[in-house]
Amino acid sequence: MKHLFLLILIAFIHTNTFSQEKVLTKTGITTFEASVPSFEEVKATNKNSGCVLNTKTGEIVGLLMMKAFKFKLALMEEHFNENYIESDKYPKGIFKGKIINFNINKLTSQSQDFTITGTMEIHGKTKEISITAKISKQENTIFLNSNFDLNTDDFNIDLPILIRSKVAKKVNVQIDYSLK
């Protein structure tokens, strides 16, 4: 799967423009939480999230492998991959979009709010989304952080009746990427 991820990143870099116009990470951190009060924490982290940003156009692509999400409990991870996300059938999540009014020359070490619009594909379903991200730049690194919600119904992720009261349909997603 790592090879697939690298091939996609390389293809994206080579097919659009010169590599100086691109910054990327393959070690971005994506965390999601679908916990509900009074039940076990439902939280996972993926420390191998990939992201490529075209610094000239503001176009951005994110890719994460579903099996790279790690849970506190191994059984939760197994259920996530086998029953809910069906990682063998839908191995990755993909975001393709654009940062509105992005201008790399105006970035500073102070985070600025930007709107990012695009499509999120998870579990074989695609949905238009718009999120707010904090973006800053220090030396040759662009920092991108965001906190947003996704709904499991939008991606046809079916939660069995036995766990519906224990897992939130509204999933909080946090991203923390350092792009070079």
C-alpha positions in Angstrom: 0.0 0.0 0.0 2.9 2.3 0.7 4.0 1.8 -2.9 0.6 2.8 -4.2 0.6 5.9 -2.1 4.1 6.9 -3.4 3.1 6.2 -7.0 0.0 8.5 -6.7 2.1 11.3 -5.1 4.8 11.0 -7.8 2.2 10.9 -10.6 0.5 14.0 -9.2 3.8 15.9 -8.9 5.0 15.0 -12.4 1.7 15.5 -14.3 0.9 19.0 -13.2 3.9 21.3 -13.2 7.4 21.7 -12.0 8.2 20.3 -8.6 9.3 23.7 -7.2 5.6 24.6 -7.3 4.7 21.6 -5.0 5.1 21.0 -1.4 4.1 17.7 0.2 4.1 15.5 3.2 3.7 11.7 3.6 3.8 11.9 7.4 0.8 14.2 8.0 -1.3 13.4 11.1 -5.0 12.8 10.7 -7.1 12.0 13.8 -10.8 11.3 14.0 -13.1 10.9 16.9 -16.6 9.5 17.0 -17.0 9.1 20.7 -20.2 9.6 22.6 -20.6 10.3 26.4 -20.6 7.3 28.8 -19.0 4.9 26.3 -15.6 3.8 25.3 -13.5 6.4 23.4 -13.7 5.9 19.6 -10.6 7.7 18.4 -7.9 6.8 15.9 -4.8 8.4 14.5 -3.1 8.0 11.1 0.5 9.4 11.1 1.1 8.6 7.4 -1.4 10.9 5.8 -0.2 12.2 2.4 -0.8 15.7 1.0 0.4 17.6 -2.0 -0.1 21.4 -2.4 0.5 23.3 -5.6 1.8 26.6 -4.3 1.0 28.5 -7.5 -2.7 27.5 -7.8 -3.7 26.4 -4.3 -4.8 23.0 -5.6 -4.5 20.4 -2.9 -4.8 16.6 -2.8 -4.8 14.5 0.3 -4.6 10.7 0.5 -4.7 8.4 3.5 -4.7 4.7 3.7 -7.6 3.5 6.0 -5.6 0.6 7.5 -3.0 3.2 8.8 -5.5 4.4 11.4 -4.5 3.1 14.8 -6.9 2.8 17.7 -6.3 2.3 21.4 -8.0 -1.0 21.3 -7.1 -3.6 18.6 -10.7 -4.9 18.4 -11.9 -1.4 17.5 -9.3 -1.2 14.7 -10.4 -4.6 13.4 -14.1 -3.7 13.4 -13.3 -0.3 11.8 -11.4 -2.0 8.9 -13.5 -5.1 8.4 -17.1 -4.0 9.2 -17.5 -0.2 8.8 -14.9 1.2 6.4 -14.3 -2.1 4.7 -10.7 -1.2 4.1 -10.0 -4.2 1.8 -12.7 -2.9 -0.6 -12.1 0.8 0.0 -8.5 1.1 1.0 -8.1 4.9 0.9 -9.7 8.2 1.6 -9.0 11.0 -1.0 -9.5 14.7 -0.8 -9.2 16.9 -4.0 -9.7 20.6 -3.7 -8.5 24.1 -3.8 -7.5 26.6 -1.1 -9.5 29.8 -1.9 -7.5 32.9 -2.4 -4.2 31.1 -1.7 -1.1 33.2 -2.2 2.1 31.7 -0.8 3.8 35.1 -0.8 1.3 36.4 1.8 1.9 33.5 4.2 3.7 34.4 7.5 4.5 32.6 10.7 1.1 33.7 12.0 -1.7 31.3 11.1 -4.3 32.7 8.8 -7.7 31.2 8.1 -8.4 29.9 4.6 -11.4 28.1 3.1 -10.7 24.9 1.3 -13.4 23.5 -1.0 -13.4 20.2 -2.8 -14.5 16.6 -2.8 -13.9 14.0 -0.1 -14.1 10.3 -1.1 -14.5 7.7 1.6 -16.0 4.2 1.5 -16.5 4.6 -2.3 -18.7 7.7 -1.9 -17.8 11.2 -2.8 -19.1 14.4 -1.1 -18.5 18.1 -1.7 -17.1 19.7 1.4 -15.9 23.1 2.5 -13.6 23.4 5.5 -11.6 26.2 7.3 -7.9 25.6 7.7 -5.2 27.5 9.6 -2.2 27.9 7.3 1.2 29.5 8.1 4.7 29.3 6.7 8.1 29.2 8.4 11.2 29.0 6.3 10.5 26.3 3.7 7.6 24.6 5.5 3.9 25.3 5.2 1.8 24.3 8.2 -1.8 23.3 7.5 -4.2 22.5 10.4 -7.9 22.0 10.4 -10.7 20.7 12.5 -14.0 19.7 10.8 -16.9 17.2 11.0 -18.0 14.5 8.6 -21.2 12.5 8.8 -21.0 8.7 8.4 -24.4 8.8 6.5 -22.8 10.9 3.7 -20.4 8.0 3.0 -22.8 5.1 3.4 -21.0 3.9 6.5 -23.6 1.6 8.1 -23.3 1.3 11.9 -25.0 -1.8 13.2 -27.9 -1.3 15.6 -25.9 -2.8 18.5 -23.3 0.0 18.4 -25.3 3.0 17.1 -25.7 4.4 20.6 -21.9 4.0 21.2 -20.5 5.6 18.1 -21.3 9.2 16.9 -22.5 9.6 13.3 -20.9 13.1 13.3 -17.2 12.3 13.2 -14.7 15.0 14.2 -11.6 15.1 12.0 -8.4 16.9 12.8 -5.5 17.3 10.4 -2.0 18.5 11.2 0.3 18.7 8.1 3.8 20.1 7.6 4.4 20.4 3.9 7.9 20.9 2.4 
